[in-house]
Amino acid sequence: MNINMVLNNVDLKEFTEVLDSCEGDVFMVTPEGDRLNLRSKLCQLIGFTRLIEGGRVSNAQIECSNKNDESKLFRFNLFGKEDA
């Protein structure tokens, strides 16, 4: 089961650190419908390059296969890395 959420104005360095701690697959879905597995450093590079504005992710749809990862990323989106 995938859980969808939208990340806004995310610090990429902190976001990458949180992604590294995830247990399941985490996908960034582009407006064109491409699904990039953010557990892959290559896909992170491609996905982040497409969405960077001023060094931050401006808006990205994220799908998680693991409910704990979804909760972790949701807390990160709201409170930042300290509470993720």
C-alpha positions in Angstrom: 0.0 0.0 0.0 1.4 3.4 -1.0 0.8 6.5 1.1 0.9 9.8 -0.8 2.1 13.1 0.7 3.4 16.4 -0.6 6.6 17.9 0.7 7.1 21.7 0.5 10.1 23.9 1.1 12.4 21.0 2.3 16.1 21.3 3.1 17.7 18.8 0.7 20.6 17.8 3.0 18.3 17.0 5.9 15.8 15.3 3.6 18.5 13.1 2.3 19.6 12.1 5.8 16.0 11.2 6.7 15.7 9.2 3.4 18.8 7.3 4.3 17.1 6.1 7.6 14.0 4.8 5.8 13.4 1.1 5.7 11.1 0.7 2.6 10.8 2.3 -0.8 10.3 6.0 -1.1 9.3 7.4 -4.5 9.2 11.0 -5.7 6.4 11.3 -8.3 7.0 14.0 -10.9 4.2 16.1 -12.5 4.8 14.0 -15.6 4.1 10.8 -13.7 7.7 9.5 -13.4 8.4 7.6 -10.3 11.9 8.0 -8.9 13.0 5.6 -6.1 14.7 8.0 -3.6 16.5 5.1 -2.0 18.8 5.3 -5.0 21.4 8.1 -4.9 21.2 8.4 -8.7 17.4 8.9 -8.6 17.9 11.4 -5.8 20.2 13.4 -8.0 17.8 13.3 -10.9 14.7 14.1 -8.8 16.3 16.9 -6.8 17.7 18.5 -9.9 14.3 18.7 -11.4 12.6 20.3 -8.4 15.3 22.5 -6.9 14.5 26.2 -6.5 17.0 28.2 -4.5 18.5 25.1 -2.9 15.3 23.7 -1.6 12.6 21.3 -2.9 9.7 23.5 -3.8 7.0 20.9 -4.2 7.2 17.1 -4.5 4.8 14.3 -4.2 6.1 11.4 -2.2 4.9 7.8 -2.0 6.1 5.4 0.7 5.7 1.6 0.8 6.4 1.5 4.6 4.0 3.1 7.0 6.8 4.0 9.5 8.7 5.8 6.7 5.6 7.7 5.8 5.2 8.8 9.5 8.9 9.8 9.7 8.7 11.9 6.5 5.4 13.5 7.6 7.0 14.6 10.9 10.1 15.8 9.0 7.8 17.8 6.6 6.1 19.5 9.6 8.9 19.9 12.2 12.2 19.4 10.4 14.9 16.9 11.0 15.1 17.1 14.8 11.7 15.4 15.3 11.9 13.0 12.2 
